[in-house]
Amino acid sequence: MSSTSRCPSPLMEAPSLTLVNPQSFVDIVFDLLMIKEYLDNGEITFANATIACIVISLFIQLFLVIVQNRKQNKRIMLRECFLVITCVKPGVDVYRVLAGNKQQPGTVFDPQSEMFFARAIELVAETLPGTVI
């Protein structure tokens, strides 16, 4: 046996990152359930405020994707925008970090920084205002 052992999987090396993707899906499900609850109870203002927070968060995340990939070809830009709109970008970001992807030529951030900024945007534009609502 060697004195240096390696983890069999990148998932084992960074277990806290593996929690981001399911958490993001659960988050959007709960947001949609809360919107439905507000609408069922006639609280249209709260439903609209929650929808606005989600939309603002998505637009800021799209802006980040555009800044990140502005020198990439249109296909890459559209793919990244699609990932944001479908709310699967957090999972893709986690995968890129765990896979050890390096910064691509023409991009502004490395994968880990991009993931950090995207989650910070989600926190500031969606989660924090949601706690006030």
Number of C-alpha atoms within 10 A of each C-alpha: 4 5 5 5 7 10 8 8 10 15 15 13 12 13 11 9 17 16 12 17 19 12 13 18 15 12 13 13 12 12 19 16 12 16 20 15 15 17 15 11 10 11 13 15 12 17 21 14 15 23 18 16 20 20 15 16 22 22 17 15 23 20 13 18 22 17 14 18 22 15 14 14 10 11 9 13 19 14 12 19 22 14 18 20 15 9 16 16 20 22 21 17 24 21 18 16 20 20 13 12 13 12 14 12 11 12 17 17 17 16 22 18 14 19 21 13 14 22 18 14 19 20 14 13 21 21 19 12 15 18 8 6 12
